[in-house]
Amino acid sequence: MRKTTIDGVMLWGMAATVTTSLVLLRYLQSQGLHPVHAALSQAIGCVVCIAIIDRGALTRLVAYRSSLRYFMIASLLGFTIPRLVVSGAVSHTGVGLTTLAFTLPLVITYVIALFLNVEAFDRKRLAFLSLTLIGAILYVSTRMDAMNSGGIWIYILMLAPLALGIGNVYRSLAWPGTLNPTTTALATSLCSLVTYVVIAGLFPATTPVSFFLSGSNALLMLVFMAIAGTSQMLLFHLQLSAGPVYIGQSGALVVLLGGLTGAVLFHEHYTMLTLVSSLLILFGVYSYSKSHSVAKASSV
C-alpha cells in the first residue's frame, strides 16, 4: 500500500475515533460521569494502550528526559486543554456543534504553518481548504439552536480549536530529533495524566458510585479509554508522516461524521443545508489530500 494511501486511512481512522469518543462521552456524562474524570480516563487509556502496544516505549523515554519541556507543552496544547474543554461543553452544546472545535484548527494551523514556513503556499490547496472552511461555516448556521442554548459554553468551546491549531504546528517544529512516534505519544499522554490528576486534586469532582457499579457503563468506559489510545497513536504517526496541516483536516471529517451520528443517535437537527455543508467539507478534504499526495510524491 502506498504511503499516501496509508496517510489517508490514518486520517479517516483518527476522525472516526474522535467522533466515537464524542458520542460515548455524551452518553457517559448523561449517566453521571464528571468531565474531569472523563478527561482523566482518556489519559489513562492512552498510557495503558500505548504501553501494551509498544512495551519498549517506556524504556526509550529515559533517553529523552531532556525533551520533557516539549512533552509538557505538546500535551497541554494538543490534549489537556482541548479534552477538558470538550468534556465540559459537549453536554451543553451537543455532539454536532462540539465537533466544530476540531474543524477550526485547520484554518489556525494553516495560517501559522504558512507564517513559519512549515507549509508552502499553494493556490489550489488554499482553495480546497477554503471550501472546507465554507462548509464548516454553513454547518454552524444549521446549529444556531444549539448556539443559543449553549450560552457561555460556546465561547469556552472556542479555546479548544485555538490550542489544537497551535499544538499541531508546535509538534512538528519542536519534534525531538529521531524520537519514535509511539514513544512521543506515550510521553505526552503521561504528561496529560499528571496534569489531570493535579486538576482533580485541586478541584475535587464527583461521579456517582452507581455509575461505576453499572456493567454497561464499565464496558463503555473501557471502550472509551481504548479509543483514546488508538487516536493518540494515529495522531503522532500521522504528524511525522504528513505534517500539521494535513492532520488539521481530521477535524473537518469529525464534523461530517459527528453531524451524522448526532442526528441518528441523539436526534440532533439535520437539514439539507447540513448535508450540503458536509459534502463541501468532504470534497475540500479529499481534494486537499490528493493535492498534498501529488506534491509529496513529486518531492521524493
Salt bridges, closest charged atoms under 4 A:
ASP7 OD2 - LYS296 NZ 3.00
ASP54 OD2 - ARG60 NH2 2.43
GLU119 OE2 - ARG125 NH1 3.33
GLU268 OE2 - ARG26 NH1 2.52
